[in-house]
Amino acid sequence: MTTSRLQLLGALGAVGVSGALAGIYAFFAWVALPGGIDGTESFIAIFAVGLVVLLIIVVHLVYARILLQSSRGRRFVL
């Protein structure tokens, strides 16, 4: 396997992880809806976990973009 192929697979893996995290967060938000706990605690739980998951997804997508551009032979620029 060439280096560019491995970089492309790494980029696709990072995008896949982002999608899986979004699905797990959606399930968590559904479970944490007010029913067993009151609305304030539900909002705090959904917001706190959502912020962490969002930051992890952003890091994975930036890393995927870096790998994708590197696999095409270009340098990554912000």
GIPENOR-V520682 format. One record per backbone hydrogen bond with DSSP energy under -1.0 kcal/mol. NH is the residue of the N-H (numbers start at 1). CO is the residue of the C=O. E is the energy in kcal/mol with one decimal. If there is no record, write none. Layout:
nh->NH co->CO e->E
nh->NH co->CO e->E
This chain:
nh->6 co->2 e->-1.9
nh->7 co->3 e->-2.3
nh->8 co->4 e->-2.1
nh->9 co->5 e->-2.3
nh->10 co->6 e->-2.3
nh->11 co->7 e->-2.2
nh->12 co->8 e->-2.3
nh->13 co->9 e->-2.2
nh->14 co->10 e->-2.1
nh->15 co->11 e->-1.9
nh->16 co->12 e->-2.1
nh->17 co->13 e->-2.3
nh->18 co->14 e->-1.8
nh->19 co->15 e->-2.1
nh->20 co->16 e->-2.4
nh->21 co->17 e->-2.6
nh->22 co->18 e->-2.0
nh->23 co->19 e->-2.0
nh->24 co->20 e->-2.5
nh->25 co->21 e->-2.5
nh->26 co->22 e->-2.1
nh->27 co->23 e->-2.0
nh->28 co->24 e->-2.4
nh->29 co->25 e->-2.9
nh->30 co->26 e->-1.9
nh->31 co->27 e->-2.3
nh->32 co->28 e->-2.4
nh->42 co->38 e->-2.0
nh->43 co->39 e->-2.4
nh->44 co->40 e->-2.3
nh->45 co->41 e->-2.3
nh->46 co->42 e->-2.6
nh->47 co->43 e->-2.7
nh->48 co->44 e->-2.6
nh->49 co->45 e->-2.2
nh->50 co->46 e->-2.1
nh->51 co->47 e->-2.2
nh->52 co->48 e->-1.6
nh->53 co->49 e->-2.5
nh->54 co->50 e->-2.5
nh->55 co->51 e->-2.1
nh->56 co->52 e->-2.1
nh->57 co->53 e->-2.4
nh->58 co->54 e->-2.4
nh->59 co->55 e->-2.2
nh->60 co->56 e->-2.1
nh->61 co->57 e->-2.4
nh->62 co->58 e->-2.3
nh->63 co->59 e->-2.3
nh->64 co->60 e->-2.3
nh->65 co->61 e->-2.1
nh->66 co->62 e->-2.3
nh->67 co->63 e->-2.4
nh->68 co->64 e->-2.6
nh->69 co->65 e->-2.4
nh->70 co->66 e->-2.2
nh->71 co->67 e->-2.2
nh->72 co->68 e->-1.0
nh->73 co->70 e->-1.2
nh->74 co->69 e->-2.5
